[in-house]
Every structure is written in C-alpha cells, then in structure tokens.
Amino acid sequence: MRAVHAAEFGGPEVLLVREVPEPVAEPGQVVVDVAAADVMFLDVQLRSGWGTEFFPLEPPYVPGGAVAGVITSVGPDVDPSWIGKRVVTDTAASGIGGGQPIGGYAEQALAKAETLVTVPEGLSMSAAVALAHDGKTALAIFDRAAIQPGEWVLITAAGGGLGTLLIQLARTAGANVVAAARGSAKLELAARLGANAVIDYSESGWSTKARAATGGPGANVVLDGAGGELGAGAIEAAADGGRFIGYGAAAGQFADFDREAVAARGIDALGLFDLTGKGDIDWLALTARSLAEAAAGRLEVVIGQSFPLEQADRAHVAIESRTAIGRTVLTV
C-alpha cells in the first residue's frame, strides 16, 4: 500500500510517498481502508522535530492521528461485525504511543477497537474526519463554558476548525459572537457562520476593538484558540467576572498572562488540560454527538483545503503559512 513517510525531521519536503506492507490487526485492533485523514497542527510540529521530549518518535514514520474509512479486517478478539462499517477513529499511533510507526497518512491504517465511532449515513468521510478531533473538543469547550443567551463570546483563531464550530455553537445558544482571526478570508467566513462582529488581530489595538464590539464591558466568555500574546490580548477583552478557556496554541504556546491579576478581576480562567484531564468526559460520546449534529445539518463542517496523499507536503505548507481555513484533510 501507499503511505506518506516523514523520512527525517525537517520541512514539508521530507514527506514522501512510499510503498509499505499492509498493516495486520493485532488483538484489540482493526484495519481501516482510509478514505480521508485528518491533518493537524501537531503533525506539522512533530515533523519539524518539535516535541521529542514528549513524544517518543523517530523517523521514518507515517504521520496522522485520525482517519475515516471502512473497516476491512479485525484482530482475533474484536467483534467481526465491525467489518464493512464506516467509522471515524483515532489511529493506533495517535499520540505516537505503543511503538506504532504507521499513522493515518496511508491507504490503510490501524486503529484500536475501543476508539471506533460509526459515521452516520449522509455524512461524508471528509466531514467525519474533520470532526475526529475538533468535534469532541468543541463540544467539551462549549459544555464547560455554559454560554447563556445574550452573552458576548470572543473566539480567537475563529477561522480554524475549532473556531468555526464554536461560532456556530455559541450562536445556537443565543450568544453574540466576536470572532478574531487573521486576514479577510477568515473574517468573511466567520461572518458567514454568524459572528456579530469580526476583528483582525494582526492589526494593532485589536483587543480594544473586540471589547468595544461588546458595547464596552467586554466579553462574558473568551474561547482562545490562538494562545501566546494573542491569548493574553484576548483576556484583556474579557469582562470582569467572565470566563476564559484557553484551548489553543496556534501562536506557538498557550496564552501567557498574570493569573493573579486575572483572578483579581474575578475571571475564571481554564486551560486545555483543565478540560482534557477530567476523567468524567465521554470523548467517544462527544464525537458521536458532533457527527450527528453535522449529519442533521445543524453544524457546518468547514474543510478549507483538501489534498491527495501525494500532496501531504502542500497540506503542511498551508497550515504552517497560516493560510489554511477551517480543517485540512488528505483524501485517499
């Protein structure tokens, strides 16, 4: 089968398509004929050589943490009724654990039976895989934020996969949304999805403009997918007594701010690990819920760019250059 190898750590040019043996399902695993593979910012970071202290990863390896496709075989202890079903799932290599060198950028991928979620009829494989990570994360953030009708919600990185989902969820909850992103294309998308105001955070004074868009007091809820200095600016646009959830690090790191000063303003500030570290979240149920919402037409999945396996390098370039809109996927 064909698979994309990261031959070494480096730029997008290290991603090369090679012929490799087909995977064989071990106990607890299935083999998925891949129709679409998710491309994450984390994939780009790992390919560059970042994070080796956290992820025991050595080239060559096949990137990719999630796929959608049809199950073609199962391990000896897995229910054979899974064969032939359309699923979306993390790959067995997701998180680069268990010594698995084969991720999702391939014609076939291994997955653990415990991570399988059935794709509803009428939902495309590309849309399903675009929700593999963003769908469950968006719903976890949305549920924790407890957004109320009439509140003002500031969303940064609003043109990305998570941001586009959160705009829709906040508007459905009856909130007013200020969407912050970089460039006219992402701002136009945010406005189309229902944002009441859009702010370009590449311009100076953007956080002041974001606060002004709420009428003055600031945002009751800040959902920060940007991180870094942008995240710090976002919290400046929060209302006293508001809620802040910093779930993203698109700027290179999570939001860095004076926690004592934020606490003095009565702002409840949470980070991504405050969400993901909770053991009571049913992530598979959240994934299934997001797929059902999309299949019913209540949630639009924005796939801004799609590439074949042979152009995985172009997918990484789009993400690194910050030109990617919504989610990026590979199709097989």
C-alpha positions in Angstrom: 0.0 0.0 0.0 1.0 3.6 -0.3 1.8 5.7 2.7 3.3 9.1 3.4 6.6 8.8 5.3 8.3 11.5 7.2 11.8 10.4 6.1 13.5 12.6 8.6 12.8 15.7 10.8 12.6 18.8 8.7 10.5 20.9 6.4 7.4 19.7 4.4 9.8 18.3 1.7 10.6 15.4 4.0 7.1 13.9 3.4 7.5 11.3 0.7 5.0 8.6 -0.6 6.4 5.1 -0.3 5.1 1.5 -0.8 4.9 -0.3 2.5 3.5 -3.6 3.7 -0.2 -3.6 4.6 -0.9 -3.5 8.3 -2.2 -6.5 10.2 -4.6 -6.1 13.0 -3.4 -7.4 16.4 -5.6 -8.1 19.4 -7.8 -5.2 20.1 -7.2 -3.6 16.7 -8.8 -3.2 13.3 -7.6 -2.3 9.9 -9.3 0.7 8.2 -9.3 1.3 4.5 -8.7 5.1 4.7 -11.0 7.4 2.8 -9.8 10.6 4.5 -7.1 11.5 7.0 -7.0 14.5 9.4 -4.1 16.9 9.2 -3.3 18.6 12.5 -1.0 21.5 13.6 0.6 18.9 15.8 1.5 16.8 12.8 3.4 19.8 11.4 5.2 20.4 14.8 6.2 16.8 15.1 7.5 16.6 11.5 9.8 19.6 12.3 11.4 17.7 15.2 9.5 19.5 17.9 8.3 17.7 21.0 10.6 14.7 21.0 10.8 15.0 24.8 7.1 14.4 25.0 6.6 12.0 22.0 9.0 9.0 21.6 9.1 9.5 17.8 11.9 8.6 15.4 11.9 8.9 11.6 10.9 7.3 9.4 7.3 7.2 10.4 3.8 7.8 8.9 2.1 10.8 10.4 -1.6 11.2 11.1 -3.7 10.9 14.3 -7.2 10.2 12.9 -8.9 8.6 9.8 -12.3 7.9 8.4 -13.0 4.9 6.3 -14.3 1.3 6.1 -13.1 -1.5 8.3 -11.7 -4.4 6.3 -10.3 -6.7 9.0 -10.3 -7.1 12.7 -8.0 -8.6 15.3 -8.6 -12.0 16.8 -10.6 -10.7 19.8 -12.6 -8.0 18.0 -16.2 -8.4 17.0 -16.2 -9.3 13.3 -19.5 -7.4 12.8 -17.3 -4.2 12.6 -16.1 -5.4 9.1 -17.7 -3.3 6.4 -18.7 -0.4 8.7 -18.0 3.2 8.0 -16.1 4.6 11.0 -14.1 7.6 12.2 -11.3 6.9 14.7 -8.0 7.9 16.2 -5.2 5.8 14.7 -3.4 3.3 16.8 -0.4 5.6 16.5 -2.4 8.6 17.8 -0.2 10.4 20.4 2.7 8.3 19.0 2.2 5.6 21.6 2.7 1.9 21.7 5.6 1.9 19.2 3.2 2.2 16.3 5.1 3.7 13.2 2.0 3.9 10.9 -0.4 6.7 11.3 -3.2 8.0 9.1 -1.5 9.3 6.0 -1.9 6.0 4.3 -4.2 3.8 2.2 -4.7 1.6 5.3 -4.3 2.4 9.0 -4.5 0.5 12.3 -7.0 1.6 14.9 -8.0 0.4 18.4 -11.4 -1.1 18.6 -12.2 1.0 21.6 -11.9 4.3 19.7 -14.2 3.4 16.8 -17.3 5.7 16.2 -19.8 4.9 13.4 -20.2 7.5 10.7 -23.9 8.4 10.2 -25.4 7.9 6.8 -25.3 11.0 4.7 -22.2 12.4 6.3 -19.1 12.4 4.1 -15.9 10.7 5.2 -14.0 14.0 4.9 -16.5 15.8 7.2 -16.3 12.9 9.6 -12.6 13.0 9.9 -12.6 16.8 10.2 -14.7 16.3 13.3 -12.5 13.5 14.7 -10.6 15.9 17.0 -12.4 19.2 16.6 -15.9 17.9 17.1 -15.4 16.4 20.5 -13.1 19.2 21.7 -15.5 21.9 20.5 -18.4 20.3 22.4 -16.3 19.8 25.6 -15.3 23.5 25.5 -18.9 24.6 24.7 -20.4 22.5 27.5 -17.8 23.8 30.0 -18.3 27.4 29.0 -22.0 27.2 29.8 -22.8 30.0 27.4 -26.1 31.8 28.1 -28.5 33.6 25.7 -27.5 37.3 25.3 -23.9 36.8 26.5 -21.0 38.1 24.4 -18.4 35.5 23.4 -15.0 36.3 22.0 -13.5 33.5 19.9 -9.9 33.7 18.7 -8.5 31.6 15.8 -12.1 31.9 14.6 -11.3 30.8 11.1 -9.8 27.4 12.1 -11.5 24.1 12.5 -12.4 24.5 16.2 -13.2 28.2 15.8 -15.7 27.7 13.1 -17.6 25.1 15.1 -17.6 27.2 18.3 -19.0 30.2 16.4 -22.0 28.1 15.4 -22.4 26.5 18.8 -22.3 29.9 20.6 -24.8 31.4 18.1 -27.2 28.4 18.6 -27.0 29.0 22.3 -28.3 32.6 21.7 -25.0 34.4 22.3 -23.4 37.3 20.5 -20.1 36.4 18.9 -17.0 38.5 18.3 -14.7 36.5 16.0 -11.0 37.3 15.9 -8.8 35.9 13.1 -6.1 36.9 10.7 -7.0 38.1 7.2 -10.1 38.9 5.2 -10.9 35.3 4.1 -11.1 34.0 7.6 -13.1 37.0 8.8 -15.6 36.7 5.9 -16.0 33.0 6.8 -16.7 33.9 10.5 -19.3 36.5 9.5 -21.0 34.0 7.2 -21.2 31.5 10.1 -23.0 34.0 12.2 -20.4 36.2 14.0 -21.9 39.5 15.1 -18.5 41.3 14.8 -15.2 40.3 13.3 -11.8 41.6 14.3 -8.4 41.2 12.5 -5.9 40.5 15.3 -3.0 41.2 13.0 -3.9 44.9 13.5 -2.8 47.0 16.5 -5.3 47.6 19.2 -7.4 44.6 18.2 -8.3 43.7 21.8 -9.6 47.2 22.4 -11.8 46.9 19.3 -13.0 43.5 20.5 -14.1 45.0 23.8 -15.8 47.9 22.1 -17.7 45.4 19.9 -19.4 44.1 23.0 -20.7 47.6 23.9 -17.9 48.3 26.4 -18.0 45.8 29.3 -16.1 43.1 27.4 -16.8 39.5 26.6 -18.6 37.4 29.1 -16.8 34.3 27.7 -13.5 34.1 25.9 -12.6 31.0 23.9 -9.0 31.3 23.0 -7.6 29.1 20.2 -4.7 31.4 19.4 -2.6 31.4 22.6 0.6 33.3 23.1 0.4 37.1 23.0 -2.9 36.9 21.2 -4.4 34.9 24.0 -3.1 37.5 26.5 -4.8 40.2 24.4 -8.0 38.2 24.4 -8.2 38.1 28.1 -7.8 41.8 28.2 -11.0 42.0 26.2 -12.8 39.8 28.8 -15.4 41.3 31.1 -14.7 41.3 34.9 -16.3 38.2 36.3 -16.2 36.4 32.9 -14.9 33.0 31.9 -11.8 32.3 29.9 -10.9 28.9 28.3 -7.5 28.8 26.6 -7.6 25.7 24.5 -5.2 26.5 21.6 -1.6 27.4 20.9 -1.7 28.4 17.2 0.6 31.3 18.1 3.2 28.8 19.4 2.2 28.5 23.0 -0.8 28.7 25.3 -1.9 32.1 26.5 0.6 33.7 28.9 -1.0 36.1 31.4 -0.8 37.2 35.0 -3.0 34.8 36.8 -3.2 36.8 40.0 -4.3 39.9 38.1 -6.9 37.8 36.2 -8.2 36.3 39.5 -8.5 39.8 40.9 -10.8 40.7 38.1 -13.0 37.7 39.0 -12.3 35.9 35.8 -12.5 32.1 35.9 -9.5 31.0 33.7 -9.1 27.4 32.5 -6.6 25.8 30.2 -6.9 22.9 27.8 -5.6 20.4 30.4 -8.2 21.5 32.8 -10.7 20.0 30.3 -8.8 17.1 28.9 -7.5 16.0 32.3 -11.0 15.4 33.6 -11.8 11.7 33.7 -15.5 12.1 33.6 -15.7 13.2 29.9 -17.0 10.6 27.5 -15.0 11.6 24.4 -16.5 8.9 22.2 -20.0 10.2 23.0 -18.9 13.7 22.2 -17.5 12.6 18.9 -20.8 10.8 18.1 -22.8 13.8 19.1 -20.8 16.1 16.8 -21.2 13.7 13.9 -24.9 13.5 14.5 -25.2 17.3 14.6 -23.3 17.6 11.3 -25.4 14.8 9.6 -28.6 16.5 10.7 -27.4 19.8 9.1 -27.2 21.7 12.4 -23.4 22.0 12.3 -21.5 23.0 9.2 -18.1 21.4 8.9 -15.7 23.7 7.2 -13.0 22.0 5.2 -11.0 24.8 3.6 -8.5 22.6 1.8 -8.2 19.0 0.8 -5.2 17.3 -0.8 -4.4 13.8 -2.1 -1.7 11.7 -0.3 0.9 12.8 -2.8 0.4 16.4 -1.8 0.7 16.0 2.0 3.6 18.4 1.9 1.2 21.1 0.5 -1.2 20.4 3.3 1.6 21.1 5.8 2.7 24.2 4.0 -0.9 25.6 4.1 -1.0 25.1 7.9 2.5 26.5 8.5 1.8 29.5 6.4 -1.4 30.3 8.4 -3.4 30.4 5.1 -5.4 27.3 6.0 -9.1 27.9 6.6 -11.2 25.6 8.6 -9.9 22.0 8.6 -7.3 20.4 6.4 -7.7 16.8 5.2 -6.0 14.3 3.0 -8.2 12.2 0.7 -7.4 8.6 -0.4 
